[in-house]
């Protein structure tokens, strides 16, 4: 809904907020940690383009706007803010409000977990060589500075592996040795990776293993890994998420409390416009059924705009790739139409931390 709403086409990079999306962990010098969400709030405010306005802009409009703004000294800035939550609060949040901190689509209530400004950043210099500094740059969520760690968010966990794999394929196995991707430190990084194309720094004759003949020294750890790592009381299971009523809470708030009348009209126009290119009515009926779980008003508006009556909701539908936790008939519950007579890959908490999930006794030591 954010994509098809006003925020879906920001008026350039300067006038948009940024978010980590995934839940991270912040670790202090005492080895205590909390869950965290990062927010980058634009000091320029937020602006958007309508679909009609965007059609009048070139494909490089946002990039050109940012470049020219920096060139003339009008440097854009953002406030860096965080929300934090303890492990126990995360368990209570699911138990009491069905908000899952490991679900990328669930929103942390700011009244309960207020934004706190911890810094700001300004873009004050354009690149000198586009290919070297932009085309070859490799962002990776696994590249974390000390004090920031990943949570058990399953999508984040998969990205920790998939992003560097993508860079090895796109740029090359030694992409981290390129100046734009190398750490900015007063010493050379050492590891056990060797060879491959474009190995600028192959670490001389040092063995690519821990050698007893040529011993190396390790820096003393500054964190207690037993406390820093997540400790969970549970089992490793084959798990597939399912659609549940709580998944529609955040979209419902967006529609009912965030979108004003104009934003709602533009949203309906955007969605129905794309639906007009769909040749199978069944697809539109199913999508309207999903929107009906968000709001009857939203679904009715789409029906009026498209001229197609959608289903009354998703309780009578089956899905591929996800279980339907709102199905009235058990045959519609399992994903992909499979039988759950042998095994059902659902999880009671849908992957959320529940009371007792975190090993608080260990974390307290």
C-alpha positions in Angstrom: 0.0 0.0 0.0 2.9 2.3 0.6 4.2 1.6 -2.9 0.9 2.4 -4.5 0.3 5.4 -2.3 1.8 8.9 -2.3 5.1 7.6 -0.8 5.6 5.3 -3.7 6.9 8.0 -6.0 9.0 10.5 -3.8 9.9 13.8 -5.4 13.6 12.9 -5.6 15.9 11.4 -3.0 16.1 14.6 -0.9 12.4 14.5 0.0 12.1 11.0 1.3 12.7 9.2 4.7 14.7 6.1 5.0 14.3 3.1 7.2 16.2 0.0 8.2 13.0 -2.0 7.9 14.6 -5.0 9.5 14.9 -5.3 13.3 18.6 -5.0 14.3 20.4 -5.3 17.7 22.3 -2.6 19.5 25.1 -3.8 21.9 26.7 -1.6 24.5 30.1 -1.9 26.2 28.5 -4.0 29.0 27.4 -6.6 26.5 23.8 -5.7 27.1 21.6 -5.5 23.9 18.3 -4.3 22.7 16.3 -4.7 19.5 16.3 -1.6 17.3 14.8 0.1 14.3 16.6 2.8 12.4 14.8 5.8 10.9 16.4 8.4 8.6 14.1 11.5 8.7 14.6 14.0 5.9 15.2 17.5 7.1 13.9 18.8 3.7 10.5 17.3 4.5 8.6 14.8 2.4 7.3 15.5 -1.1 5.8 13.1 -3.7 4.9 13.0 -7.4 1.6 11.8 -8.7 1.6 9.2 -11.5 0.8 12.0 -14.0 3.6 14.2 -12.8 6.1 11.3 -12.8 5.3 10.7 -16.4 6.6 14.1 -17.2 10.0 13.4 -15.5 13.0 11.7 -17.0 14.2 8.3 -15.6 17.2 10.1 -14.0 15.1 12.8 -12.5 15.8 11.9 -8.8 19.5 11.4 -9.4 19.9 14.6 -11.3 18.0 16.6 -8.6 20.4 15.2 -5.9 23.5 15.8 -8.0 22.6 19.4 -8.9 21.6 20.2 -5.3 24.9 19.1 -3.9 26.8 20.9 -6.8 25.3 24.2 -5.9 26.0 23.8 -2.1 22.4 23.0 -1.1 23.4 19.9 0.9 20.5 17.6 2.0 20.5 16.3 5.5 18.7 13.6 7.5 18.2 13.0 11.3 19.2 9.5 12.4 16.7 8.2 14.9 16.2 4.9 16.6 13.5 2.9 18.4 14.7 0.4 20.9 13.0 -2.6 22.6 14.2 -5.2 25.2 13.8 -8.9 24.6 11.1 -9.1 27.2 9.2 -6.2 25.6 9.4 -8.0 22.2 7.8 -11.1 23.8 5.1 -9.0 25.5 4.4 -7.1 22.2 3.5 -10.3 20.5 1.5 -11.7 23.4 -0.5 -8.6 24.0 -0.7 -6.8 20.6 0.3 -9.5 18.0 3.2 -7.4 16.7 6.1 -9.5 15.5 9.5 -7.7 15.8 10.9 -10.3 13.3 8.3 -9.5 10.7 9.5 -6.9 8.1 5.9 -5.7 7.6 5.0 -5.1 11.2 5.3 -1.5 12.6 6.6 -0.6 16.0 4.1 1.8 17.7 5.9 5.1 18.3 3.8 5.9 21.3 5.2 2.8 23.0 8.7 3.0 21.5 9.4 6.6 20.7 11.9 7.8 18.2 15.1 9.1 19.7 17.6 11.2 17.7 21.1 9.9 17.9 22.8 11.8 15.1 22.4 13.2 11.6 24.2 13.0 8.3 24.6 15.3 5.3 25.4 14.6 1.7 28.0 17.2 0.8 30.1 15.8 -2.0 29.3 14.2 -5.4 31.3 11.3 -6.8 34.2 12.1 -9.2 33.9 8.8 -11.2 30.5 7.3 -11.5 31.6 3.8 -12.4 34.3 3.5 -9.8 32.2 5.0 -6.9 28.7 4.1 -7.8 28.5 1.2 -10.2 31.0 -0.8 -8.2 29.7 0.0 -4.7 28.5 -3.1 -2.9 26.1 -2.5 0.0 25.7 -5.5 2.3 23.7 -5.8 5.5 26.4 -8.2 6.8 28.9 -5.3 6.8 28.2 -4.1 10.4 30.3 -1.9 12.6 30.9 -3.1 16.2 27.8 -2.4 18.4 25.3 -3.3 15.6 24.2 -6.9 15.0 21.5 -8.7 13.1 18.4 -10.0 14.8 16.7 -13.3 14.0 14.5 -11.7 11.4 14.4 -14.5 8.8 14.5 -12.2 5.8 17.5 -10.3 7.2 19.2 -13.6 7.9 18.8 -14.6 4.3 20.1 -11.3 3.0 23.2 -11.6 5.1 24.2 -14.4 2.7 22.5 -13.4 -0.6 23.8 -9.9 -0.8 27.6 -10.8 -0.8 26.8 -13.7 -3.2 25.2 -11.2 -5.5 28.3 -8.9 -5.3 30.7 -11.8 -6.0 28.7 -12.5 -9.2 28.1 -8.9 -10.3 31.5 -7.4 -9.5 33.9 -10.2 -8.7 35.1 -12.4 -5.8 37.4 -9.7 -4.5 34.9 -6.9 -4.6 35.7 -5.9 -1.0 39.2 -4.9 -2.1 38.0 -2.2 -4.4 38.6 1.2 -2.8 34.9 2.1 -2.7 34.2 -1.1 -0.7 37.3 -1.4 1.4 37.2 -0.4 5.1 38.6 3.1 5.9 41.0 2.2 8.7 44.7 3.0 9.4 45.8 -0.6 8.9 45.3 -3.3 6.3 42.6 -5.9 6.9 43.7 -9.5 7.2 41.7 -12.6 6.5 42.1 -16.1 5.0 40.8 -15.3 1.6 43.2 -15.5 -1.3 43.5 -15.4 -5.1 40.8 -14.9 -7.6 40.5 -12.2 -10.3 41.6 -8.6 -9.4 43.3 -9.5 -6.1 44.9 -6.2 -5.3 46.0 -7.2 -1.8 46.8 -10.9 -1.6 48.5 -10.6 1.8 51.9 -11.6 0.7 53.3 -15.0 1.8 51.1 -15.3 4.9 49.3 -18.7 4.9 45.6 -18.7 4.2 45.0 -20.7 7.4 45.9 -20.5 11.1 49.5 -21.7 11.1 51.6 -22.9 14.0 54.8 -22.2 12.2 53.8 -18.6 11.4 51.5 -17.7 14.3 49.4 -14.6 14.1 48.0 -12.5 16.9 44.3 -11.8 17.4 42.9 -8.6 18.9 41.3 -9.2 22.3 37.5 -9.4 22.0 35.6 -6.5 23.5 32.3 -8.3 23.7 31.0 -11.4 25.4 29.7 -13.5 22.6 27.6 -15.6 25.0 25.5 -12.5 25.8 25.7 -10.8 22.5 24.3 -13.7 20.5 20.6 -14.3 20.6 19.7 -17.2 22.9 16.4 -18.8 22.3 14.5 -21.6 24.0 12.9 -23.5 21.2 13.3 -26.0 18.4 14.6 -25.9 14.9 11.6 -26.6 12.7 10.6 -26.5 9.0 8.6 -23.3 9.1 6.4 -21.5 6.6 4.6 -18.3 7.6 0.9 -17.8 7.3 -1.5 -14.9 6.6 -3.2 -13.8 9.9 -5.5 -11.1 11.0 -2.7 -9.1 12.6 -0.9 -8.7 9.3 -3.7 -6.3 8.3 -3.4 -4.0 11.3 -0.7 -1.8 10.0 -2.2 -1.4 6.5 -5.6 -0.6 8.2 -4.0 2.2 10.2 -2.3 3.5 7.1 -5.7 3.7 5.3 -7.9 4.9 8.1 -5.5 7.2 10.0 -2.6 8.2 7.8 -4.1 8.7 4.3 -6.3 11.8 4.0 -9.2 12.0 1.5 -6.9 13.1 -1.4 -4.4 10.3 -0.7 -7.2 7.7 -0.7 -8.4 8.9 -4.0 -4.9 8.8 -5.5 -4.4 5.3 -4.1 -7.6 4.0 -5.7 -6.7 5.6 -9.0 -3.2 4.1 -8.9 -4.3 0.6 -8.1 -7.4 0.5 -10.3 -5.3 1.9 -13.1 -2.9 -1.1 -12.9 -5.8 -3.5 -12.5 -7.2 -2.2 -15.8 -4.3 -4.0 -17.6 -5.2 -7.4 -15.9 -6.9 -9.7 -18.4 -8.2 -12.3 -15.8 -11.0 -11.1 -13.5 -10.1 -13.8 -11.0 -6.8 -12.0 -10.2 -8.7 -8.8 -9.5 -11.3 -10.5 -7.4 -8.6 -12.1 -5.2 -6.7 -8.8 -4.8 -9.8 -7.0 -3.8 -10.5 -9.7 -1.3 -7.1 -9.0 0.3 -7.8 -5.3 0.4 -11.2 -6.1 2.0 -9.4 -7.5 5.0 -7.8 -4.1 5.3 -10.9 -2.0 4.9 -14.4 -2.5 3.5 -14.3 1.1 2.3 -11.1 0.4 0.4 -12.5 -2.7 -1.2 -15.8 -1.0 -2.2 -14.0 1.9 -3.8 -11.9 -0.5 -5.9 -15.0 -2.4 -6.9 -16.7 0.8 -8.0 -13.6 1.9 -9.9 -12.9 -1.4 -11.7 -16.5 -2.5 -12.1 -15.6 -6.0 -10.7 -17.0 -7.5 -7.5 -14.3 -9.0 -5.4 -14.6 -11.9 -2.9 -15.9 -11.2 0.5 -12.5 -11.8 2.1 -9.7 -14.3 2.0 -11.3 -16.9 4.3 -12.4 -19.0 1.2 -9.1 -18.7 -0.7 -5.9 -20.8 -0.9 -2.5 -19.3 -1.5 0.8 -20.5 -2.9 3.9 -19.9 -0.8 2.0 -19.1 2.4 -0.6 -20.7 4.6 -4.0 -19.0 5.0 -4.5 -18.6 8.8 -7.8 -17.0 8.2 -9.4 -19.9 6.2 -12.8 -21.1 7.4 -12.4 -24.5 5.6 -9.3 -26.5 6.6 -8.7 -27.4 2.9 -7.9 -23.7 2.2 -5.4 -23.5 5.2 -2.2 -25.2 3.8 -0.1 -23.5 1.2 0.1 -24.9 -2.3 -3.0 -27.1 -1.7 -1.0 -29.7 0.1 -2.4 -32.0 2.8 -1.4 -31.3 6.4 -2.2 -34.9 7.5 1.5 -35.8 7.6 3.2 -32.5 8.6 2.1 -28.9 8.7 4.9 -26.4 8.5 3.0 -23.7 10.4 4.2 -22.2 13.6 1.9 -21.1 16.4 3.6 -17.7 16.9 4.2 -17.2 13.2 7.9 -16.8 14.0 7.4 -14.1 16.7 9.2 -14.3 20.0 6.8 -15.5 22.7 7.1 -15.3 26.5 10.0 -17.5 27.5 11.6 -17.5 24.0 14.7 -15.6 25.1 17.0 -17.2 27.6 16.8 -14.3 30.0 18.8 -16.2 32.7 21.8 -16.3 30.5 21.4 -12.7 29.3 21.3 -11.5 32.9 24.8 -12.9 33.7 
